[in-house]
């Protein structure tokens, strides 16, 4: 439960998220987010390959900065992040509802606004911009040992806190709605979530219980459902997406096979890399897309963030 809600954790998480959006330089727009005790969900628009660097920056800095708060060294994440395309407006609103339901659907709180973790609900109902603090450890290390740094000054001292603004972009399908209509639509989603929760007639644990969890506690039951290929309100759209993905994999396999035979002009599909070539050797290429092992990903996150 390394992301267990608290005022300090929420402030640090908000600063890291805002800095990650800024770091993307317009490549990522944030529409919604929620942080539970052991995972988080984002609803974003991303240009090209910007999502990968955005998630690397976000997850690596969450591991380092929140890890310092909860006395945890090393990475937080068990596996790669999952990114599924949202194919239509109905599914997009459904994903927003799913994000807002966290805390209520798990039985922690009765109302969405009562969840003590960081969530986008206050920004969706009020001002779209919110200030957090980004703790600039690079600045701290640059002054280490100097007379300007006070003795015993910690990593989360005000000296290193820089204000950073986190802004939510409206859903593309809601851009035509007025400033008053969008909060009204959000309230309608929240009401449906809370009505469904009350219909289950189960007691809630309460926000105090969520905050009382020890961050090193491992959940008794972990949900390990298959990741969906995408989100859509129609089966036809999902079938088309599946066919596109199969075509993508087939194109990669064909190019990889040609590359393995020494044909360096083989065209790879967009957003994929040709295998590395060793001078004087014929590259041995797998016919399947390869992902970095977990131990390499962990090291890459810490070295490049």
N, C-alpha and C positions, 0 to 999 in steps of 0.2 A: 504493500500500500504506500509506495514511495511518494505519490502525489496527494497524500492525505490532506484534505482541506485545512488551511489555517491562514491567518492574515498574512504571515510572512511568505508562505508558499504561494499564495494567490498573487502577491505583489511581484515576486520573482518570476513566476510563470507568465504573468501579463507582460512584464518587461521583455522577457525572452521572445514571446510571441510577436510583440510589436517590433522588436529589433529584427526578427526574421523576415517579417513582411517588408520592412524598410530595406533590408539587405538584398531582397529579390529585385529591387530597382524597377518596380512596376511589372515584373514577370508573374507575380501572384497577387490576386485580390481575395480578401477574406470576407466571406458572407456570414458565417456562423461558426461557433466553437463551443465546446464544453469539455471540462476536465474532471474526470472521476478520480477515485483514489488510486487506480492502477492502470488507467488508459485514458485516451482522449480522442475526440472526434472533431474534425474540421470539415467545413463545407467551403471549397475554394474554387476559383477559376485560375488556371495556370497556362502560361504561354510556352509552348514547345517543351524543352527539357528543364524549364525553371523549377518544376516541382521537386525534382530530385535534390538539387542543391538547397532549396528551401527546407525540405524535410531533414536533410543532413544537419544543417545549421541549427534548426529548432531542436531536434532530438539530442544532439551532442551537447548543446548548452543547457538544456533541461537536466541532462545527466550530471553535468559538472556543477551547476549552480544550486539546483534543488538537492542534489546529492550532498553538497556541503551543509545544507540546512538540516538534513535528516541523518547525517553521519553515515553516508553510504559512499563507498569508493567503487569505481568501475561503471560499466554501462547499466542502464535501466531496462533495456528492451530485449525481449526474448526472441523476436523475429523481425523481419523486414516490415516496413509499414505497408499497408494495403491501400491502393488508390483505385477506386472504381468510377467509371464515367457515369454521369447522370444524363439520361438521353432525352428527357422531355420535361416540360414545365410541371406537370402533375407529379412526376417523380421527384422533382426538385423541391417542391413544397413538402412532399412526404419526407424527404431527408431532413428538412428543417424541423419538421415536427419530431422526428426521431431524436435529433440533437437536443431539442428543448425538453424532451420527456425524461432525460437522464436525472436520476435522483428520485423521481416519482415512480417510474416503472420498475425500479429495483426495490421499492418499498422503504426507502430511507426517509422520505418526507412526503407530506400530503399535497403540497403545492410546489410548482416548479420554482417559484421565487424563493423558496425556503432552502434550496440546496446551497450549502456553504462553500462549495468549490467555485472555481472561476467559470463563468458562463456568459454567453453573449446576450442573455435576456434583458439585463438593464439597458444595454445599448440599443437593442431592437425596440424597446418601449420608450426610450428617451433619446438623449443625444448620441449620435452615431460615433462620436469621438470620445476617447477616455485616456487619461494620462496614467502611466505607470513609471516605475523606476528601473532603468537598466544599470546594473552595477558593473562599472568599467574596470575590470581587473587588470587590463593592460596598463591603464593609467596608474593603478596601484603599484604594479611591479616596476614601472618606470621610476617611481619615487621611493622604492624600497631602499632603506638605509640612509635616506637623505634627512636633513633636519626638518623638512616640511612635513614629514609623516610622523604623526604622534605615536608614541610607544604603545604597543598593544592594539593599535587600530585594526579592526577586523575587516573582512572582505565585504561586509554589508554595511559598512559605516556610511554616513551621509556624504563623506568626502568623495566617495566613488559613485554616488548615485546620480545618474543623469536622467532628466525627464524625457520620456519617449511616448509618442502618441500612437494609440491603436485605433484605427478607423475601420468601421464595417462598411462594405459596399452593399447596396440593396440588391436583392435577387434580380436577375435580368428580367424575369417575368413580372416583377412588381415595379419596374421603373416607371410605368405609366400611372401608378397610384400616387396620390398626394401624400404630404407629410403626415397627415392625420389618418389616412387610410391604411398605411402600412402597419402602424402600431395596432390598429383595430384588427387587422388580419392576423397578427401575431397573437393577440389576446384570444381570438377565436380558436387558434390551434392549441393554445395552453388550456383553455377551458375543456376542450375535447379530451386532452390527455388526463386532466384531473377528474373528469366525469368517469372515464374508463377505470381509473385507479380506484375511485370510491365504489364502483360497481363490483370490484373484486372483494371488497369487504375484508381486507386483511390489515392487521395493525402495522403501523410504521415504526421504525426504529428511532427516528428523530435526527435532527442535525447535530445535536450534541453527541450522539453515539458515533456519527461519522467522523467528527473531529477528535473523538477519544481513541480511535484506532491507533495502534502503534505502527509507525511507517514500515517497520521490518516484518510485519505480519504477512504471511502468505495466505491468500484466499483458500478456504476449504474446498471450494468447487470452482473450477475454471471452465468457462464456456469455450469450446473448440469447434465451432460450426464452420463449415466450408465458406470461404470468401466468395461472394457473388462476382460474376463476370462484370456486371453493371447493374444499374437501377433504371427501371422503365415501368410505365403504366401499361404497356402492351407486350405480349409475348413475341409479336412479330419483330419489334425493334431489338429485342434480345437475340432472336435468331439471326438477324442481320449482323449484329455485333459479333456473334460467335463465328459467323462465316468470314467476317473481315479479319478476325484474329487468326483463324486457321490459315487464311491466305498469307497473312503476315509471317506466321511460323514457317509455312512452306517456302516462301521467298527467302527467308533467312537460311533454311537448311540447304536450299539449292546453292545460294551464294557461298555458304560455308564449305560445301563439298568442292566447289570450283576452286576456292581459295586453298583448300588442302591439297589440291592437285597442282598448285603453283600458279594459278591464274589470278594475279593480283588486280586485274581489272573487273573482277566479279562485282556487280552492283548489289549492295546491301540495302534493305528497306530503311526508311527514315528512322532516326533515333536509335540506331544500332551501330555498334562499332565492329569493324573487321578485326579478326584476331591479330595478335602481335606477331610480327615477322622477325625471326632471328637471322641475321646475315649469314649466308652460306648454308642455311638449313631449310628444309621444307617444313612448313608449319604443320603440326599435328592438330587438327581441328575437330572438336566435337560437333555432332550434327544437331545439337540442342542448344538453346540459349543458356549461357553460363552466368551464374551470379556469384559474387564473392562470398567465401565462407564467413561465418559470423565473427570469428576472431579477427579477420582482416577488416571487416566492416567496423568493428569496435575501434580498432587502432586508427583507421582512416578518419573516423568521426573526430577523434581527439586531436589528431595531427592537423587537420585541415579546417577546423572550426575557429 
